[in-house]
Amino acid sequence: MLGSIRKFSTSIYAKIFLVIVAIPFIFWGMGPVFQAGKTNTVVVIGDEKISTNEFIEFVKLRLSSEDQVNEDLINKLFSNFVGEKLIQFEIQEMGITISDTSLSKMIKNETIFKKDNTFSRTEYEKFLVKNSIDAITFENNLLNQGKKDQFFSFLSGGIEPSKFMVNNFYNKINQKRNIQLIDLNNVFKDKFNFKLEQYKSYYEENKNNYNTIYKSIKFIELNPKNLNGTDEYNNVFFEKIDQIDDLIVEGKKIDFILKNYNLSISENVSLDELGLDKDGNKITSFPSKLIPKLFDTNDDEKTYLIEDSDKYYIVELSKTESIQKDFNNSFVQKNILVNLKKKETRSLISEIISKINNNNFNKNEFDTFSKNENAKIQIIEIKNQSDDKIVKKELIKQIYAYPEKKVIVVADIGFVENYLIYIDKVSFANIDANSQDYERYFNLAKTNITNSLYNSYDAYLDKKYKIDINYNALDSIKNSLK
């Protein structure tokens, strides 16, 4: 927890926690939720009760219009909130303070407030106005951030990794590995002979997965060409956009707007969340990046204006339907085959891993497996953990987690790439203290040690402070945000 908080951006924008609240209306209507029962306290840390309103204010300052407000986001924010409170308690106990003189120096040393390398009061005032924040709030937040910086410096200050540690870190990343590789996909492909009964059985067991929501819409892109007859984004164009937006608010439909502005006929499509039509074909006429907005919009809002990257679209929802795809649907058939292959692949890989874990699959078995399955063995040299010319990085990291003379199986999360590997030789790498890269690995080693220290301090805080969460209050906040 401390590590993630410490990594929070050190830019001036991060330090001030800008009080530009994108969706304050969500919270303004939440008062009555916390008036009944014991919902005024969201968590008790040690002997101190932390109010629900304090957590709400914390959330408000960290949400933006781009955030997808859901339970996972609130849980993450709550974890950060508790972490921040623990840091505050530690700062107070350590007696960390910052004088007015030091605060003044912090402000004057910010590059963003300088003009011709000298602090400019005008630039400072312009910054406050631009970001809609008053000087007192900004300076308090900067003060608190300064205390946090001192706190983290107190924890990790003075850490100097030894040459051995730097070299060890360098070696982990840059050691060469000679491996022998068998592509298991080539081995397994002959085992994917599924019967019709297996297809039908999978379909019946997973029928709900083929229940798809489709939205049928009319839409048209608005641009200077079809609104003004020019290619220029001028004031007239944006005035018409505002007029169209007002008409939509008044309840006017897309056909009325098309006629009123002499626009060409709108397009009609029916698509799911993946942008596919009912036959599983990709819809190309409607921008794919707007599809999430389409499905996030309430069905009660039939006609609306979508803006994205200086492009504007009128979209009108005509129908929302849930369709159970038939077993004979081509998309269903392809999906079932993919999942049956994954299931069989998992089973076959599990058998090999079980033998490896029971020490029943060494180099001799590796060679025998290659011979029996008529599987070619590729001889590969991996230069370092960034060498993904043949095997992708996700799998390279797995290979580097095992020692020399070891047989392993590596696979990606979707079982698309699957390899049986024998780690033939590991060539350890060393870095000279006079190397131009030494400082970079010195800092990486230091960061690694610091993170380990933060993890240890996390465990210390966990024992030091008793934390009692009021889940009723937390659930009330989550429900109010949905």
C-alpha positions as CSV (number, residue, x, y, z in Angstrom):
1,M,0.0,0.0,0.0
2,L,2.8,2.5,0.9
3,G,4.6,1.7,-2.3
4,S,1.6,2.5,-4.5
5,I,0.9,5.8,-2.5
6,R,4.6,6.7,-2.8
7,K,4.6,6.2,-6.6
8,F,1.8,8.9,-6.9
9,S,3.0,11.5,-9.3
10,T,5.2,14.2,-7.9
11,S,4.1,16.8,-10.4
12,I,2.5,20.0,-9.0
13,Y,-0.9,18.8,-10.3
14,A,-0.7,15.7,-8.3
15,K,0.5,17.5,-5.2
16,I,-2.5,19.9,-5.0
17,F,-5.3,17.2,-5.5
18,L,-7.2,19.7,-7.7
19,V,-10.7,20.4,-6.4
20,I,-12.3,20.3,-9.8
21,V,-15.2,17.9,-9.1
22,A,-16.6,16.4,-12.3
23,I,-19.6,14.7,-10.8
24,P,-20.5,16.4,-7.5
25,F,-24.2,15.9,-8.0
26,I,-23.7,12.2,-7.1
27,F,-22.8,13.2,-3.6
28,W,-25.1,16.1,-3.0
29,G,-28.1,13.8,-2.9
30,M,-26.5,11.3,-0.5
31,G,-27.3,13.0,2.8
32,P,-30.3,11.0,3.9
33,V,-28.5,7.7,3.3
34,F,-26.3,8.3,6.4
35,Q,-28.9,9.7,8.8
36,A,-30.2,6.4,9.9
37,G,-28.3,3.7,11.8
38,K,-24.6,3.6,12.4
39,T,-23.5,4.9,9.0
40,N,-21.9,8.1,10.1
41,T,-18.5,6.4,10.7
42,V,-17.0,4.5,7.8
43,V,-13.9,3.1,9.6
44,V,-12.3,3.1,13.0
45,I,-8.5,3.2,12.9
46,G,-7.0,2.6,16.4
47,D,-9.1,4.8,18.7
48,E,-10.1,7.4,16.0
49,K,-13.4,7.3,14.2
50,I,-13.3,8.4,10.6
51,S,-16.5,9.9,9.3
52,T,-18.4,8.8,6.2
53,N,-18.4,12.4,5.0
54,E,-14.6,12.5,5.1
55,F,-14.4,9.5,2.8
56,I,-17.0,11.0,0.5
57,E,-14.9,14.2,0.2
58,F,-11.8,12.1,-0.5
59,V,-13.7,10.3,-3.3
60,K,-15.1,13.5,-4.8
61,L,-11.6,15.0,-5.2
62,R,-10.3,11.9,-7.0
63,L,-13.1,11.2,-9.5
64,S,-13.2,12.6,-13.0
65,S,-15.7,12.5,-15.8
66,E,-13.7,9.7,-17.4
67,D,-14.0,7.4,-14.4
68,Q,-16.3,4.3,-14.5
69,V,-17.8,4.5,-11.0
70,N,-18.3,0.9,-9.8
71,E,-17.7,-1.2,-6.7
72,D,-14.1,-2.0,-7.7
73,L,-13.2,1.7,-8.0
74,I,-14.8,2.6,-4.6
75,N,-12.9,-0.3,-3.0
76,K,-9.6,0.9,-4.5
77,L,-10.3,4.5,-3.3
78,F,-11.2,3.2,0.2
79,S,-7.9,1.3,0.4
80,N,-6.0,4.5,-0.6
81,F,-8.1,6.5,1.9
82,V,-7.2,4.2,4.8
83,G,-3.5,4.3,3.6
84,E,-3.5,8.1,3.6
85,K,-5.0,8.2,7.1
86,L,-2.3,5.8,8.4
87,I,0.4,8.0,6.9
88,Q,-1.2,11.0,8.6
89,F,-1.1,9.3,11.9
90,E,2.5,8.3,11.5
91,I,3.5,11.9,10.4
92,Q,1.7,13.3,13.5
93,E,3.4,10.7,15.8
94,M,6.9,11.5,14.3
95,G,6.3,15.2,14.8
96,I,7.0,16.0,11.1
97,T,6.3,19.7,10.4
98,I,7.0,22.3,7.7
99,S,7.6,25.9,8.6
100,D,6.0,28.8,6.7
101,T,9.4,29.7,5.4
102,S,9.9,26.2,4.0
103,L,6.5,26.3,2.4
104,S,7.3,29.6,0.7
105,K,10.5,28.0,-0.7
106,M,8.6,25.0,-2.0
107,I,6.2,27.3,-3.9
108,K,8.9,29.5,-5.3
109,N,11.0,26.5,-6.4
110,E,8.1,25.1,-8.6
111,T,9.1,25.4,-12.2
112,I,5.6,26.1,-13.3
113,F,5.5,29.3,-11.3
114,K,8.7,30.7,-12.8
115,K,9.2,33.2,-15.5
116,D,12.7,33.8,-16.8
117,N,13.9,31.4,-14.1
118,T,12.5,33.6,-11.4
119,F,9.4,33.1,-9.3
120,S,6.5,35.1,-10.7
121,R,3.5,36.0,-8.5
122,T,1.5,36.5,-11.7
123,E,2.2,33.0,-12.9
124,Y,1.2,31.7,-9.5
125,E,-2.1,33.6,-9.5
126,K,-2.8,32.5,-13.1
127,F,-2.3,28.9,-12.1
128,L,-4.8,29.2,-9.2
129,V,-7.4,30.8,-11.4
130,K,-6.9,28.3,-14.3
131,N,-7.4,25.4,-11.9
132,S,-10.2,26.9,-9.9
133,I,-8.4,26.6,-6.6
134,D,-7.8,29.1,-3.9
135,A,-4.4,29.8,-2.4
136,I,-5.3,28.5,1.1
137,T,-6.4,25.1,-0.3
138,F,-3.5,24.8,-2.6
139,E,-0.9,25.7,0.1
140,N,-2.5,23.3,2.6
141,N,-2.4,20.4,0.1
142,L,1.2,21.3,-0.8
143,L,2.1,21.4,2.9
144,N,0.6,17.9,3.4
145,Q,2.4,16.6,0.4
146,G,5.6,18.0,1.7
147,K,5.1,16.2,5.0
148,K,4.4,13.0,3.2
149,D,7.7,13.4,1.2
150,Q,9.6,13.9,4.5
151,F,7.9,10.8,5.9
152,F,8.9,8.6,2.9
153,S,12.4,10.1,3.0
154,F,12.6,9.2,6.7
155,L,11.6,5.6,5.9
156,S,13.9,5.1,2.9
157,G,16.6,7.8,3.3
158,G,20.2,6.6,3.5
159,I,19.5,3.4,1.5
160,E,22.6,2.6,-0.5
161,P,22.6,-0.8,-2.3
162,S,26.0,-2.5,-2.3
163,K,27.8,-3.3,-5.5
164,F,26.8,-6.9,-5.0
165,M,23.1,-5.9,-4.9
166,V,23.4,-3.7,-8.0
167,N,25.2,-6.6,-9.9
168,N,22.6,-9.1,-8.7
169,F,19.8,-6.9,-10.0
170,Y,21.6,-6.4,-13.3
171,N,22.1,-10.1,-13.6
172,K,18.4,-10.9,-13.1
173,I,17.5,-8.7,-16.1
174,N,20.5,-9.3,-18.4
175,Q,21.6,-12.9,-17.9
176,K,21.6,-15.0,-21.1
177,R,19.6,-18.2,-21.3
178,N,20.0,-21.0,-23.8
179,I,16.8,-22.9,-24.0
180,Q,15.3,-25.8,-25.9
181,L,11.7,-25.2,-26.9
182,I,8.8,-27.4,-28.0
183,D,5.7,-25.6,-29.3
184,L,2.9,-27.4,-27.6
185,N,0.3,-26.0,-29.9
186,N,1.7,-28.1,-32.7
187,V,1.5,-31.1,-30.4
188,F,-2.0,-30.5,-29.3
189,K,-3.6,-29.7,-32.6
190,D,-4.1,-33.3,-33.5
191,K,-5.9,-33.9,-30.2
192,F,-8.7,-31.4,-31.0
193,N,-11.1,-33.8,-32.6
194,F,-14.3,-32.9,-30.8
195,K,-17.6,-34.7,-31.4
196,L,-20.9,-33.1,-31.9
197,E,-22.1,-34.3,-28.5
198,Q,-19.2,-32.3,-26.9
199,Y,-20.3,-29.2,-28.7
200,K,-23.9,-29.6,-27.6
201,S,-23.0,-30.4,-24.0
202,Y,-20.8,-27.3,-23.8
203,Y,-23.6,-25.1,-25.3
204,E,-26.2,-26.4,-22.8
205,E,-23.8,-25.9,-19.8
206,N,-22.9,-22.4,-20.9
207,K,-26.1,-21.2,-22.5
208,N,-26.2,-17.9,-20.6
209,N,-22.9,-16.9,-22.2
210,Y,-24.6,-16.7,-25.6
211,N,-27.4,-14.4,-24.4
212,T,-26.4,-11.1,-26.0
213,I,-27.8,-7.6,-25.7
214,Y,-28.2,-5.8,-29.0
215,K,-28.9,-2.1,-29.5
216,S,-30.6,-0.9,-32.7
217,I,-29.7,2.7,-33.4
218,K,-30.0,5.4,-36.0
219,F,-27.0,7.8,-36.2
220,I,-25.3,10.4,-38.2
221,E,-22.0,12.2,-37.9
222,L,-22.2,16.0,-37.7
223,N,-19.3,17.8,-39.4
224,P,-18.7,21.2,-41.0
225,K,-19.2,19.7,-44.5
226,N,-22.8,18.4,-43.9
227,L,-23.8,21.3,-41.6
228,N,-22.2,24.3,-43.3
229,G,-21.0,23.0,-46.7
230,T,-17.3,23.8,-45.7
231,D,-14.4,22.0,-44.1
232,E,-13.9,24.7,-41.4
233,Y,-14.7,24.2,-37.7
234,N,-15.9,27.8,-37.2
235,N,-18.3,29.5,-34.9
236,V,-21.3,28.9,-37.1
237,F,-20.6,25.1,-36.9
238,F,-20.4,25.1,-33.1
239,E,-23.5,27.3,-32.9
240,K,-25.4,24.8,-34.9
241,I,-24.1,22.0,-32.7
242,D,-25.4,23.9,-29.6
243,Q,-28.8,24.4,-31.4
244,I,-29.0,20.7,-32.1
245,D,-28.1,19.8,-28.5
246,D,-30.9,22.1,-27.3
247,L,-33.4,20.5,-29.7
248,I,-32.5,17.0,-28.3
249,V,-33.0,18.3,-24.7
250,E,-36.4,19.6,-25.9
251,G,-37.2,16.0,-27.0
252,K,-36.8,16.3,-30.7
253,K,-36.0,13.1,-32.6
254,I,-33.3,12.5,-35.2
255,D,-35.7,12.7,-38.2
256,F,-36.8,16.1,-37.1
257,I,-33.2,17.3,-36.8
258,L,-32.3,15.8,-40.2
259,K,-35.1,17.6,-41.9
260,N,-34.6,20.9,-40.1
261,Y,-30.9,21.0,-41.0
262,N,-31.2,19.4,-44.5
263,L,-29.0,16.5,-43.5
264,S,-28.8,13.2,-45.4
265,I,-30.5,10.1,-44.2
266,S,-29.1,8.5,-41.0
267,E,-27.5,5.0,-40.9
268,N,-29.2,2.1,-39.1
269,V,-27.3,-0.6,-37.3
270,S,-27.9,-3.2,-34.6
271,L,-24.8,-4.2,-32.6
272,D,-23.6,-5.7,-29.3
273,E,-20.9,-4.5,-26.9
274,L,-18.2,-6.0,-29.1
275,G,-19.5,-4.0,-32.1
276,L,-20.8,-7.2,-33.8
277,D,-24.1,-7.6,-35.6
278,K,-26.4,-10.6,-35.0
279,D,-24.4,-12.7,-37.5
280,G,-21.2,-12.0,-35.7
281,N,-19.9,-9.6,-38.3
282,K,-17.9,-6.5,-37.3
283,I,-19.9,-3.2,-37.7
284,T,-17.5,-0.7,-39.3
285,S,-19.8,2.2,-40.0
286,F,-20.2,3.2,-36.3
287,P,-17.0,4.2,-34.5
288,S,-15.9,1.3,-32.2
289,K,-14.6,3.6,-29.5
290,L,-18.1,5.1,-29.1
291,I,-19.7,1.7,-28.4
292,P,-19.0,1.8,-24.6
293,K,-20.7,5.1,-24.4
294,L,-23.7,3.7,-26.3
295,F,-24.0,0.8,-23.8
296,D,-23.4,3.0,-20.8
297,T,-26.3,5.3,-21.7
298,N,-29.6,4.8,-20.0
299,D,-32.3,3.3,-22.4
300,D,-34.7,6.1,-21.2
301,E,-32.5,8.5,-23.1
302,K,-33.6,7.7,-26.6
303,T,-31.8,10.5,-28.6
304,Y,-28.5,12.1,-27.6
305,L,-25.4,13.9,-28.9
306,I,-22.1,12.2,-28.5
307,E,-18.9,14.1,-28.7
308,D,-15.5,12.4,-29.2
309,S,-12.2,13.9,-30.4
310,D,-13.8,16.9,-32.1
311,K,-16.4,14.6,-33.8
312,Y,-20.1,14.8,-33.1
313,Y,-22.8,12.2,-33.6
314,I,-26.5,12.2,-33.1
315,V,-27.5,8.8,-31.9
316,E,-31.1,7.6,-31.5
317,L,-31.9,4.3,-29.8
318,S,-34.8,2.5,-31.5
319,K,-34.7,-0.9,-29.7
320,T,-32.8,-2.9,-27.1
321,E,-33.2,-6.6,-27.2
322,S,-31.7,-9.7,-25.5
323,I,-31.2,-12.5,-28.0
324,Q,-30.3,-16.1,-27.2
325,K,-27.9,-17.2,-30.0
326,D,-28.9,-20.5,-31.4
327,F,-26.5,-23.5,-31.2
328,N,-26.1,-23.5,-35.0
329,N,-25.1,-19.8,-35.0
330,S,-21.6,-19.5,-36.7
331,F,-20.3,-17.3,-33.9
332,V,-21.5,-19.8,-31.3
333,Q,-19.8,-22.6,-33.1
334,K,-16.5,-20.8,-33.4
335,N,-16.7,-19.7,-29.7
336,I,-17.5,-23.3,-28.5
337,L,-14.5,-24.6,-30.5
338,V,-12.2,-22.0,-29.0
339,N,-13.3,-22.8,-25.5
340,L,-13.2,-26.6,-26.0
341,K,-9.6,-26.2,-27.3
342,K,-8.7,-24.1,-24.2
343,K,-10.3,-26.7,-21.9
344,E,-8.4,-29.5,-23.6
345,T,-5.2,-27.5,-23.6
346,R,-5.5,-26.8,-19.9
347,S,-6.0,-30.5,-19.2
348,L,-3.0,-31.6,-21.3
349,I,-0.8,-28.9,-19.8
350,S,-1.9,-29.8,-16.3
351,E,-0.8,-33.5,-16.9
352,I,2.7,-32.3,-18.0
353,I,3.0,-29.9,-15.0
354,S,1.9,-32.6,-12.6
355,K,4.7,-34.9,-13.9
356,I,7.2,-32.0,-13.6
357,N,6.2,-31.2,-10.1
358,N,6.5,-34.9,-9.1
359,N,10.0,-35.0,-10.6
360,N,8.8,-37.4,-13.3
361,F,9.7,-35.2,-16.3
362,N,13.4,-34.4,-16.7
363,K,15.5,-33.9,-19.8
364,N,15.2,-37.5,-20.8
365,E,11.4,-37.3,-20.7
366,F,11.7,-34.0,-22.6
367,D,13.6,-35.7,-25.4
368,T,11.3,-38.7,-25.4
369,F,8.2,-36.5,-25.5
370,S,9.7,-34.8,-28.6
371,K,10.3,-38.1,-30.3
372,N,6.9,-39.7,-29.4
373,E,5.0,-36.6,-30.5
374,N,7.2,-35.9,-33.5
375,A,7.7,-32.4,-32.1
376,K,10.6,-30.3,-33.3
377,I,13.0,-28.9,-30.6
378,Q,14.1,-25.3,-31.3
379,I,17.4,-24.2,-29.9
380,I,17.1,-20.5,-28.8
381,E,19.3,-18.0,-27.0
382,I,17.5,-15.4,-25.0
383,K,19.8,-12.4,-24.6
384,N,18.0,-10.7,-21.7
385,Q,14.5,-10.2,-20.3
386,S,13.7,-7.7,-23.1
387,D,14.5,-10.1,-25.8
388,D,11.1,-11.0,-27.1
389,K,12.0,-11.7,-30.8
390,I,10.8,-15.3,-30.6
391,V,8.9,-15.6,-27.3
392,K,6.8,-12.7,-26.0
393,K,7.8,-10.9,-22.8
394,E,4.9,-12.3,-20.7
395,L,6.5,-15.8,-21.2
396,I,10.1,-14.6,-21.0
397,K,9.4,-13.5,-17.4
398,Q,8.2,-17.0,-16.6
399,I,11.4,-18.6,-18.2
400,Y,13.6,-16.3,-16.0
401,A,11.8,-17.5,-12.9
402,Y,13.4,-20.9,-13.0
403,P,17.0,-22.2,-12.7
404,E,19.3,-24.0,-15.1
405,K,18.7,-27.6,-16.1
406,K,15.0,-27.3,-15.4
407,V,12.0,-28.5,-17.6
408,I,9.1,-26.1,-17.4
409,V,5.8,-25.2,-19.1
410,V,5.1,-21.6,-20.0
411,A,1.7,-20.4,-21.3
412,D,0.0,-17.0,-21.7
413,I,-3.3,-16.2,-19.9
414,G,-5.5,-17.2,-22.8
415,F,-3.5,-20.4,-23.7
416,V,-2.8,-19.0,-27.1
417,E,1.0,-19.7,-26.8
418,N,2.1,-22.8,-24.9
419,Y,5.6,-24.1,-24.8
420,L,7.5,-27.0,-23.1
421,I,11.0,-25.7,-22.3
422,Y,14.2,-27.0,-21.1
423,I,16.5,-24.4,-19.6
424,D,19.9,-25.7,-20.9
425,K,22.3,-23.0,-19.8
426,V,22.3,-19.7,-17.8
427,S,25.1,-17.3,-18.4
428,F,25.4,-14.8,-15.6
429,A,25.9,-11.1,-16.4
430,N,28.1,-8.6,-14.6
431,I,28.2,-4.8,-14.7
432,D,31.3,-2.8,-14.1
433,A,31.0,0.1,-11.6
434,N,32.5,2.4,-14.2
435,S,29.8,1.5,-16.8
436,Q,27.6,4.3,-18.1
437,D,24.6,2.1,-17.2
438,Y,25.7,1.5,-13.6
439,E,23.8,4.5,-12.2
440,R,20.6,3.3,-13.8
441,Y,20.8,-0.2,-12.2
442,F,22.0,1.4,-9.0
443,N,18.7,3.3,-8.8
444,L,16.7,0.3,-9.9
445,A,18.2,-1.8,-7.1
446,K,17.6,1.1,-4.6
447,T,13.9,1.2,-5.7
448,N,13.6,-2.5,-5.3
449,I,15.0,-2.4,-1.8
450,T,12.8,0.6,-0.9
451,N,9.7,-1.2,-2.1
452,S,10.6,-4.2,0.1
453,L,11.1,-1.8,3.0
454,Y,7.6,-0.3,2.3
455,N,6.1,-3.8,2.3
456,S,7.7,-4.5,5.7
457,Y,6.4,-1.2,7.0
458,D,2.9,-2.1,5.7
459,A,3.0,-5.2,7.8
460,Y,4.2,-3.1,10.8
461,L,1.3,-0.7,10.4
462,D,-1.1,-3.6,10.1
463,K,-0.1,-4.8,13.5
464,K,0.2,-1.4,15.1
465,Y,-3.3,-0.1,14.2
466,K,-6.5,-2.0,14.6
467,I,-8.8,-1.2,11.6
468,D,-12.5,-1.8,11.9
469,I,-14.5,-1.2,8.7
470,N,-18.2,-0.3,8.9
471,Y,-19.3,-2.3,5.9
472,N,-22.9,-1.1,6.2
473,A,-21.7,2.5,5.7
474,L,-19.3,1.5,2.9
475,D,-22.1,-0.5,1.1
476,S,-24.4,2.5,1.4
477,I,-21.8,4.7,-0.4
478,K,-21.4,2.1,-3.1
479,N,-25.1,1.7,-3.6
480,S,-25.5,5.5,-3.8
481,L,-22.9,5.8,-6.5
482,K,-24.3,3.1,-8.8
